[in-house]
Amino acid sequence: MEHGTVEDSSASTFSIAEEEHTLANPARSVLNQDPRVAFCGYSIPHPADNKVNIRVQTTGDPAIDVFKDGLQDLIVMCQHVRGTFDNAVVDFRSKVPAQQMDIDSK
């Protein structure tokens, strides 16, 4: 859910339900690296509330567009990390005999 004003589309707060620091902190980090972002921060209103509020203020572009672009960049980063990890696991398994990887045999 987006909270902002009709007059100023360059600043909005986005409430995301069923999320916590795991999404909010990386999203904040990615958004703060965007040159179009003047400010980005997040808060969790209350520990019992299962939601985060992410505030985005831009240098002029619509905050919703910058927010979407930042989340898309985060998805691409996560896909890269996952692919790199999967390739490393395959490489490791091809070099180490299966008997050495069995932790129950020791």
VMD Tcl script that draws the C-alpha trace (Angstrom):
set ca {
  {0.00 0.00 0.00}
  {1.34 3.42 -0.94}
  {0.91 6.46 1.29}
  {1.70 9.83 -0.24}
  {0.17 12.95 -1.70}
  {-1.31 13.55 -5.12}
  {0.56 16.85 -5.44}
  {4.04 15.43 -4.78}
  {4.73 12.05 -6.36}
  {8.43 12.24 -5.48}
  {7.87 11.17 -1.86}
  {5.89 8.16 -0.67}
  {5.78 5.60 2.10}
  {5.10 2.01 1.10}
  {3.59 -0.38 3.65}
  {4.38 -4.01 2.92}
  {2.49 -6.66 4.87}
  {4.01 -9.98 5.93}
  {7.58 -8.67 5.67}
  {10.34 -7.65 8.07}
  {14.02 -6.64 8.14}
  {14.94 -9.44 5.71}
  {13.38 -7.55 2.80}
  {13.38 -3.99 4.12}
  {17.10 -3.61 4.85}
  {18.36 -4.87 1.45}
  {15.67 -2.82 -0.32}
  {16.77 0.28 1.59}
  {20.39 -0.39 0.71}
  {19.69 -0.85 -3.01}
  {17.44 2.20 -3.16}
  {20.00 4.41 -1.42}
  {22.51 3.53 -4.16}
  {20.16 4.89 -6.84}
  {21.17 8.44 -7.83}
  {17.47 9.36 -8.15}
  {16.93 8.73 -4.42}
  {17.36 11.61 -1.99}
  {16.31 9.56 1.05}
  {15.23 6.01 1.78}
  {14.62 4.48 5.17}
  {12.36 1.92 6.75}
  {10.61 1.25 10.01}
  {8.68 -1.53 11.63}
  {5.76 0.17 13.40}
  {5.50 -2.41 16.18}
  {7.03 -5.86 16.73}
  {3.53 -7.35 16.82}
  {2.69 -5.83 13.42}
  {3.94 -8.04 10.64}
  {4.68 -5.19 8.22}
  {7.33 -2.69 7.25}
  {7.08 0.90 6.08}
  {9.64 1.98 3.49}
  {9.93 5.72 2.87}
  {11.31 6.84 -0.51}
  {12.01 10.46 -1.41}
  {13.43 11.12 -4.87}
  {15.08 14.02 -6.65}
  {12.02 14.41 -8.87}
  {11.05 11.07 -10.40}
  {7.87 9.39 -9.14}
  {8.68 7.45 -5.97}
  {6.59 4.46 -7.06}
  {8.67 4.03 -10.23}
  {11.97 4.33 -8.36}
  {10.71 1.88 -5.70}
  {9.72 -0.68 -8.35}
  {13.08 -0.29 -10.13}
  {14.94 -0.79 -6.85}
  {13.01 -3.96 -6.03}
  {13.64 -5.26 -9.55}
  {17.39 -4.61 -9.07}
  {17.23 -6.51 -5.77}
  {15.60 -9.49 -7.52}
  {18.39 -9.54 -10.14}
  {21.04 -9.43 -7.38}
  {19.41 -12.31 -5.52}
  {19.20 -14.38 -8.70}
  {22.91 -13.76 -9.33}
  {23.85 -14.79 -5.78}
  {21.70 -17.93 -6.05}
  {23.22 -18.88 -9.41}
  {26.76 -18.32 -8.13}
  {26.04 -20.41 -5.04}
  {24.48 -23.25 -7.06}
  {27.49 -23.31 -9.41}
  {29.89 -23.42 -6.45}
  {27.99 -26.36 -4.93}
  {28.12 -28.28 -8.22}
  {31.83 -27.51 -8.56}
  {32.52 -28.61 -4.97}
  {30.58 -31.85 -5.34}
  {32.47 -32.71 -8.52}
  {35.82 -32.38 -6.71}
  {35.08 -33.99 -3.33}
  {34.12 -37.67 -3.02}
  {30.65 -38.24 -1.59}
  {32.08 -40.21 1.37}
  {33.95 -37.12 2.59}
  {30.76 -35.04 2.52}
  {28.77 -37.46 4.71}
  {28.78 -35.88 8.15}
  {27.01 -38.86 9.77}
  {29.91 -41.25 9.12}
  {32.31 -39.42 11.49}
}
mol new
graphics top color blue
foreach p $ca { graphics top sphere $p radius 0.5 }
foreach p [lrange $ca 0 end-1] q [lrange $ca 1 end] { graphics top cylinder $p $q radius 0.2 }
display resetview
